[in-house]
């Protein structure tokens, strides 16, 4: 049975990946400090509560288990926060990744799948992100992820038995259609999530950050991918490494974009709720348009996305917001924080 270490596996994307991996019979060990993740989301695998920066803990895990692969999700992800507090991002996303990669080399772990981001591309004239482009991130979040990609590339060149896939995510949205898990990130900033919160009454309104971008309706355009399709891309990436034993980088999106106004309209249509929307100034580090080119992942792996329709993505996000499961998770976190 394949043993896989999943860092950040109690978080939004990591937990969905764990569900997909568990369906193939993998044995999962999840390392998460629960700073933004939820222990309730760990339904598939063994949870180890701890910090990725704890080298003693890392050593004990790698000594105890012979991992077939590492899937690395642990890190900080909020672009504006990275501009305000860059050292947090270089510490969490770059320094800690270096420690993890070093342990993989030391313990002969052959497969590494990295949760990267489309933010490595920066501001593109065409707005279309192709893996052949030279990365030029415009915020510390993107830079911190790109540094990890560079470390992975150099490590794979230096160590023949170590290979990686870096998956560059676009805008991840939606929830498990079975509603067992979903996005519960504290202080979420992702558009479909916050719009779903407004539609279900857990926030009064939302803001559109920038209406003067060089786009058709003046608002930012993004490629939104359903979280389950993204989770399946990680399984496809693992299959790719096992079969080809060579490293690569793949975009994860659908190859088409929607503006902020289009997404807000879709959430209002699906929910039937006309929630309040305010105009606000642009956020630091936000490009006008960012859409994936996905020919490479489709040509090189067995990835077949199933949930690309925008209204389905919105529907699952809205249904998750209404669940008693999410309310219970939030209540438990609130009680825990009060008792600290």
Buried (B, 14 or more C-beta within 10 A) or exposed (E): EBBBBBBBBBBBBBBBBBBBBBEEEBBBBBBBBBEBBBBBBBEBBEBBBBBBBBBEBBBEBBEEBEBBBBBBBBBBBBBBBBBEBBEBBBBBBBBBBEBBBBBBBEBEBBBBBBBBBBBBBBBBEEBBBBBEBEBEBBBBBBBBBBBBBEBBBEBBEEBEEBBBBBBBBBBBBBBBBEBBBBBBBEEBBBBBBBBBBBBBEBBEEBBBBBBEBEBEEBBBBBBBBBBBBBBBBBBBBBBBBBEEEEBBBBBBBBBEBBBBBBBBBBBBEBBEBEBEBEEEEBBBBBBBBBBBBBEBBBEBBEBEBEBBEBEBBBBBBBBBBBBEBBEEBBEEBEEEEEEE
